[in-house]
Amino acid sequence: MKRTIVASIAVLVLAVAGCSSSNPIESEGYQALEQELAQAEAQLAEVVAERDTLIVGASAGAARYEKSVANTERVATIIDDPDAVGTRDEVLDELTTLATPEAVMDDTAFGAVPIRQAWSNTLWGSDATIKTWVRWMCDDGSEGGSLWIWAGESQSGEPFELIGVNLDDYDDEGRVTYSLVDWPYDGAYVRESFYSGNITSD
């Protein structure tokens, strides 16, 4: 597209230069070519501006992708072994820095709560661990997610095991702005498993 416009401009310039008239500026042909040249230049300016916008957007997307991936990997490391990070407050402090202040974790079984409280409930609401099977991230780092299994002892001390998925939105710094947790089960099933145990996934 850009090369076509540039070529058109070159042809128009040559055509204008080659016009033969005693007063070429006043001729209708000259004025028509001049108008076409102005239109071609305007089109070229639009193409260049669009190209520059795409370059800037791609660069910003690549930067956010790297930050989002790094933050996601840090979250995974923390939840794999929170004791290695420090006290409960230290773990929650670090997890919170990887999200925006207003971020929430919206659980389809338990409801939406601030992300710090959600992590506290997840990691210490029962004696359970989270094992991630697969993680993914979109090309510009704005959205990602993971598939995992949450298993251990329920609040009543009985075993439970649940498969879940989370879908996350990220800001330009790779911090979570919103986290959706969903399950392949009815919400009552998830809650009963967490509180009472004796229910395992098939």
N, C-alpha and C positions, 0 to 999 in steps of 0.2 A: 504494500500500500504506500509506504513512505517513498520507495524508489519510483513508483509510478507518478506520484505527485511531483517529485523533484524533476523527473524527466519532462513532465508536462510544463513545468515552469521554464525549463531550459528551452523547450520548443517555442513557447510563447515569447520569451525574450528574443530569440532569433527572428521570430516572425515580426515582432514589433520593430526590431532593428532594420529589418529588410523592407519595411513598408516604403513605397515610393509615392511621394506626394509633395506638392509644393509647400503644403503646410500639414505634415502628418499628424500633428497633435490635434488638429481640428477635424480630421477625417473620421467618419463613422467606423471604418475598419480598425483604425488605431484605438479608438475609445473602447470598442468591443473587446479587442485583445487586452487592453489595459484592465478592463473589468474582469476578464477571465483570469488574468495573472493575479489580481488581488484575491480572487476567490481561491485559486490554487494555493497561494501563500497562506490564506486563512486555514485551509484544510491541512496544510503541512504543520502549521502551528498547533492545531488540535491533535494531530497524530503525535507530535513530539511531546505535548503536555500529557497525553494519555500514556505514552511510553514511560515518561518520567514518574508518573503516579504509580504505575505498575512496578517499576524498579524499587521505589520507596516502600511500597506495600510488601513486596517480596522480601526485602531486607528486614523490615520490621517483623514479618511473619517468621523468618528464619531465626531471628533473635529470640522471639517469644517461644518458639518451639524448643530451643535449647534450654531456656530457663524452665519451661513447664516440665520437660523431661527430667531435668536435674532435680526439681522440687518433688516430682512424683517418685523418683527413685529414693530420695531422702525419706519421704513418708513411708515407703515400703520398708526401708532399713529400720526405721524407728519402731514400726508396729511388729516387725519380726522379732525384735528383742528390746522392748522398752526399758528393761532393767539396765541395759548397757548405756543408756542415755543419762540416767540419773533418777531422781525422785519423781513421783507422780507429777508434781507441779512443773518440774524441769521438762519432762516429756511433753506435757500439755502446752507449756510455753513455746517450745520449739515447733510443735505441730501447728500452733496458732500463728506463728510467724510465716508459715507457708500458705496461709490463707489471708484474705482481706478481712478487716475488722468486722464487717457486716455479713460475712459469709455464714451460710447455714447448711446443715446436712438435712436434707429432706428425705426421710425414710417412709416408704409407702406402708410399712407395718406399724411404725412407732411415732410417726409425725415429724415435723420440722423443728429443730432446735439449733441454737448457736453452735458453730462447729466445735468449739472447745468442749462444750457439754457433751456433744455427740461422741467425740473421741473418748471422753472420760467414761461414758456409759458403755462404749464398745470394748475398751481395753480392761476396765475394772468392774463392769456391771456383773460379770461372772468370771469364773476361772476358765477362760477360753482363749484360743489363738486364731489368727487369721492367716491362711496360706493362699497366696495369690497364684493363680494358674497362668493368667495371661494379662498383659497390659497393652493399651494402644493409645496413640496420640495422632490427631489430625495434622496435616502438613504445616499449618500456620500456628500450631500450639494453642489454639483457642478452646479446643475441646478434647477430652480424652476419657479414659475409663479403664476398668479392670473387671475380671471375673475371678471370684475367690470362694474359699470355703471357710466358714466360721464354725469351729467345733470345740467342745470342751464340756465343762460341767455347768448346768443351769443354776439359777439362783437357789434352787432346792437341792442342789448337789447331784442331780441325775444327769446322765450324758445327753448331749444334743449335738446335732450336726446340720448345718444349713448352707446351701449354695446361694450366693448373692452376686449382684453386679452393681457397680457404681458408675455414674456418668457425671463428669466434672466439667465446669466452665472455668477458664483461666483469664486473668487480666494480662496486660502487656508485660508485667514482671514475672509471669508464670505462677502467680498465686491463685489459689482456688477462690472463686467468687460464689460458686453454688455447687453443691454436690447432691446428686439424686441417688438414693439407694433403693434398689428394687429387687424383688424376689420372684422365683417361679412358683410361689405358693400363695395361698390365701393369707391375709394379714393375721387372722386369728391363729392360724397354724404356726406362723413365725413367733408370735407372742407366747403361745403355749409352750413351744419348744424352749424359748429363752427362760421363761419363768419356772416351768415344771419339768422339763426334760422328758426322757423316755420316748422321744420322737426323733427319728433319724431320717435323713433324706434317702430316697430310693436310688 
